[in-house]
């Protein structure tokens, strides 16, 4: 998608209540945050849906299955629509980078320009091969057509990688020297491949596959709950649910890696995430709670939990918020709750994956299918919730990334206040963006629903061969 996914501000409504004397900073933060919160969901579908489509097409060719081939066609059409919508929302974000944050782009544009340029190249490659893939469906041999989809997947992942590298630089600025207030000795590669890039990019790419998988599976889970048990809907449920279940445990491991990274490189953010006010050892892990005068209150404490997680020892020293002035503290309650929500959803999705693994093991032993067993309706209902829940986890994770860096737009180097456009009238832009995104949301949902109803399923429910979908 066009460059601009590097979020610059927090998206909750609380940004409207900015301190006096900041001009239109709250409006700028709200506009950028809302635009990103909308675009990031479409961007994740742009990364994950092509892989699902190719998987369905490959299985359809291999088995000569009309239901799977239809599934791949429908997903490809949805992929084209979402790509177009993502291009529009990404372009809006690109303009917002310069219009809302000239202080950042004016000073550091030469430093972070490389990942944006590479992302643009990846975007054009994705667009070219998406056009070929959609146009050549009945004009190429099936296997050759399948190959034309591989660059779409690669370019989508590359696009996410490059743009998240730009955001990672904002958390760990590298590749330049500030001399008398001027940026000199620029090294774009060092800036892009900064210490935060590995954990952030891997975490985001896995999140994209999870969101695309569980959102897609949730649609077919609802259909199955309504009694549509044909091969088409079984496959539409099984393929994305399986991919999401496979990715979920890896995401838990990468999330732990990212949290440990914060302990070394952004201890203030980790302190805000866990509500640690005072540096010390034997620090408990607090679940829930709200920020009080001396720490989190009303939360559930796990003794020594945070010290153990950070350093594998209960006497590990964890830096607290007391290491920085009070005016540099992030919003502790918001960051803490966003993190807890993200983790809770992550383990919920992991649990669904374990349920699928158990079901697969039981079907290998006794035959039958998951949807034929007791409790299948409960699982379908939970998967139907898993789609929206994965989006909540995605937005919560980005809230942690952005709120936890406040008040810095470039960590330790430039504040958000110094980067914002000082011109008046940014609130007008915010309302305009809200109207535009509302219209795009309605149009996107309408078009996707029309596409879903545009072609009849060729396989009747009684013709479904459950042997082709042994898990479900």
N, C-alpha and C positions, 0 to 999 in steps of 0.2 A: 504494500500500500504506500501512497506517497508519504514522504518523510514528515514526521511531526509527532510520532507516538511518544516522544520524550516529554513526559508530563511536566508541567511547570508549577502547578499549584494543586491544592486539595479541592475535592469536589463536593464535600458536604455543604448543606445550606448554611452552616455556621460561618462560612467565609464572608457572608454579607455583614457580619458584625465585626468588621475590622476596626482597629484602633483609629482614633481621630488623626487627621493630618496625613493620611495615606492617599488622598485623592481617590481615584477609582480603582485602587488595588483590589478591594474585595470583589468588584465586578469583573476585573480581569482574571482573578483566580477562579471565580465561579464559571466564567465563560470557557476558559481553557480546561478546567476540570470537567465540566459537563460535556464538552466536545470530546474529550478523551474517553470519558466513561462510556459514551455512546459508541465511539469508533472502535474501542478496544474489543468489544464483543464481536462486531463484524469482522475485525481483523483476525480474531481467533478462529472464526468460521472459515475465513480465507486461508488459514494455515492448515486446519485439520480436515475440512470437508473434501479437498482434493484427494487426500490419502484414502478417505473412506470410499470415495467414488471409484478410484482405481482398484481398490480391494474388491468392491462389489463387481466391477467389470471383469476383473481377472477371474473371480470365482464363476461368474456367468459364462465366460468363454470356456473355462476348464470343464464345467459341468453341462454346458449347453442348456442352461437354465433360463427360461424366458422371464421368470420373476426377478432374478438377479440382474438380468440385462435391463429390464425396465427400471429397476431400482437405481442402477447406475445412470441411466438417462435422466431420470428425474432429479437426482442429486446434482448431475452436471448442469442442468438448467438452473437449479437453485444457486449453484456455485457461480454461474455467470451473472445472475442478478446481484448476488452479494458482493461480487467483485466490483461491479459498477457502482453500487451504493458505497462501498468502502473507498473507492477512488474519489468520490465526491466528498465524503466526510474527512478523508485524509488530506485532500486539497484544502479544505477549510482550516484544518489544523496547521498546515504549512503556512498559510497566510497569517494565522494567529501568532505563530512564532515570531514573525517580524513586527506585526502590528501591536501586539500586546507586550512584548518583551524586547524592545529595541536595545536596552542596556545589555542584555545577554548576547544577542546576536551581533551587535555592533562591536563588542569587545572580543568575544570568543568565537565568532563565526568561522574564522580561519582555523581554529583548533578542532571544532567538531564538524566541520564541513565534509570530511572524508566519509564517515559512515552514512551521512545523508545522501551523498553522491552515489555510493555503492548501492544503497537501498533503492535509489531511482533506477539504476541499471537492472536490479533484480525485478523491480516492478514492471519494467518494459518487457523483460524476458517472459515474465508470467503472463502479461497481457497478450503477447504474440502467440505463445503456445496455447493459451486458453482459447483464442480465436480459432487456431488450427484444430484443436480438440473438439470444439463444438461444431465447427463447420464440416469436419471430415468424418463424422460418425458413420455415415453409410457410404462414404466415398473411399474408404481404405479397407484393406483386410483387417479383421478384428484385432489381431495381435499387433500389427503395426500401429493401428489407432491407439491401442493401449500404451505403446511406447511414447506417443506424443504427449501423454499426460504426465510422464515422469518429470520433465522440466518444470511443470506447474508446481508440483510438490516441492521440488528442490528450491525453486525461486521463492516460493512462499515462506519456507523456513529461513532462507537466506535473508529475505526482507525483514523478518522478525528479528533475526540476529543483529543485523546492522543497526536497526533503529533502537533496539534495546541497549546496544553498546553506547549510543549517544546519551541515553538516560543514565547508564552506569557511570559515564564520565562525570555527570552532574553529582553523583555520589562520591566518586573518587577522582577528582580532577588531576590529570597528568598531561605531559606532553607540551609544556610551555613554561616560561619564566615571566614573572611580573617584575618589571624594572621601571621604577618611577611611575607606576600606574599604567604602564604600557605592556602589552603582550609581546614577548620576543622569544627567540629560540623555539619556534613551534615545531613539534614532531607529531604530525597527525596520526601516525601508526601507534605511537605510544599512548596518545590520547584515546584512540578507539579501543586498544587492547589493554585497558587499565585493569587494576586488580578486581574491580567489581564486575567486569564483563562476564567471566566464566559462570559464577553462580547465578547472576541475574538473567543471562540469556538462556541458560539451560532451564531454569525455573519457569521462565515465560513461555518457552517453546513447548515444554511439557504441559503447562497450563492450557495452552491453545489447543492441543490435541484432546485434553480432557474436556474442555468446554464444548468443542465441536462434537465429541463422541457422546457425552451425556445429554447434551441438548437434543441431538438427533435421536438417540435412543428413547428419550422421554416422549417424543412425538409418537413413536410407534408403540410405546408402552400404553399410552392412552388409547390408541386404536385397539390394541389387544384386550384391554379392559372392557372395551365396548363390544367384544365378541368377534373381532375380525382376526380369525386364527389361520388365515391362509398362508401359503409359503412366502408370499411377498411381504406381509407384515412381520412374519417370524424372522425373516432375513433382515428386514429393516431394523428390527430390534436387536438381533443377535450380533450383527457385525459391529455397530458402534459401541454397544455395551461391552463386548469383549475387548475392543481396543481400549476403551476407557478403563476397564478393570485391569488390563495389563500395565497401563501407564501409571495408575494410582500409587502403587507401592514405590515406584521410582521417584515419584514426585515427593513423597514423604521423606525419602532419603535426601533428595536435593534441597528440600526445605530446611532440613536440619543443617545441611552444609551452609546454606545461606545465612541461617541464624548464627552459626559459629563464626562466619565471616564478619558479621556485625560486631561481635565481641572484640575482634582484633582491629577492625578498620573504622567502624562507626559505633563506638561504645555508647554515645549519647542516644542514638536511635534505639539500641537494644535496651538501654535503661528506661526509655519512654515506653517501649513495647511491654516491658515487664513491671513497670512502675517502681523501679529501683531508685530511691532518692539519695541513698547514702552508700558510698563505696565500702565494700567489706566482703568477708567470706561467709560461708554457710548461709547463702542468700536463698530464701524460699522461692518457689514457683507459685505465683498467684493466678488463680483462674477467676475471672470476673472481677468485680469491685470497681470503685470509682476513686479518682484522685482526691486525696485529702491533704492536710497540712504536712504530714510526715510520711506519706506513702499511700498505697492503695488501701481503701477501707471497704469492708463488707464482702471481700473476696474469699475464696476457698484457697488456703495456703497448703502447699506440699513442702514440708520442711526440707531444707537443703537442696530442693529440686533444681533451681536455676544454676547453682554452683556445680551440681553434678552434671547437668546437661552441657554446660559451657566447657568444663575442663575435665570431666569424668572423675572429679574428686569433690567431696563435700566441702573441702577447705579452699576451693578455687575462689580467687578474688574477682568480684564483678564490679566494674566501675559504675558509679551512680551519677545521677544528674547533678550532684554537688560539685562535679568537676568543671562545670561551665556556669556562667552567670545566669540568673533566673530568666532574663529576657531572651535567652537562647534555648529555652526549654521548648520542645514540641508540645502539642496538646496531648497530655498523657492519657486521659480517659479515652479520647477518640482513637489514638493509636493502639492502645491496649485492647479495646473491644474489637477493633477491626482485625487485629492479629488473632485474638481468641476465636472470632467467628470463622476466619479463614482456616485455622487449624481444625476446628470442630467439623466443618464441612469436609475437609480433606480426609479425616478419619471416617466420616460417614460414607464417603465414596469408596474408601478402602474396604470398609465392611461389606459394601455391596459386591465388590470384587471378590472378596473371600467367599461370599454366598455363592457366586457364580462358580468359583473353583470347586466348592463342595458339591454343587449340583452336577458339575461335569464328572467328578469322581463317582458320584452315585449312579449316574447314567451309564458309566462304563461298567459298573458292577451289575446293575439290575435292569438296564434298558429303560425305555420310556424317555420322557422329556421333562424339562424343568416346568413347562407350563401345564403339564399333566399332573403335577404333584400338589400335595396339600401345601398351602402357603404361597402358591404362585401369584394369587391376586395381591397379596401383601407385598411381594417383591415388585410386581408391576407398579403398584401404587408408589412405592419408594423410589423406583427408577423414574417415574413420572415427576417426582419432586426433585430428583437428582439433577435434572437439566437446569431449572432455575437456581438450585442451590449452587451449582458449579459457577454460575454467573456471579452470584453473591460472593463466593470465595474469591473470584477473579477481581472484582471491584474492591473487596476488602484488602487484598494483597497490594493493589496499587495505592490504596489509601495509606497503608503502612509505609510503602516506599516514599510517598510524597509528603504526607503529614509528618513522618518521622524525620525528614530532612529539614523541616522548617526550623528557623526562619530563613534558611539558606536556599538559594536557587542553584548555586554552585557551592558545594559543601565547604565551608570554612573560607571561601574566597569572595563570594558576592551574595548579598541578601536579596530576597524577592523584592523588597521595597526599592532597592537600587536598580533593579532590572525593568520595572514596570514602565509603561508608556505614561509620561506625566500629562499628556493631553487630556482635556475633559471629554465627556461624551461616551466613555466606554460602556456605561450602563445601557445605552441605546443599542450597542452592538450585542450585548448579552440578550436582550429581549428579541432581537432579530434572529440570533442563532437559535434560541428556544423555539421560535416559530418554524424555522427551516427544518430543525431536527424533528419536530412534531409531524410536519408534513412528510418527511422522509420515512418516518416510522410507519405512518398509516399506509403510505404507498408501498413500502417494502412488504408489509404483512399482507396487503391486498394481492400483490403480484404473486407472492409465494403460495398463498392459498389457491389462487387461480391455477397455478402450475400444478399443484398437488391434485386438483380435481380434473385436470385437462385430459388425462388418459386413463382409460379403464384398466383395472388389474386383470391380466389375461388368465390368471390361475384361480379357479373357484376354491372356496374353503375346503370342500371335500376332496380336492385334488392335491392338496398339500402333502408332499412326501416328507415326513418328519425325519426320515433317515438322512436327508441332506442338511438338517439343522439339529444335530444330536443333542445339543444342550437345551434348546428351547422346544 
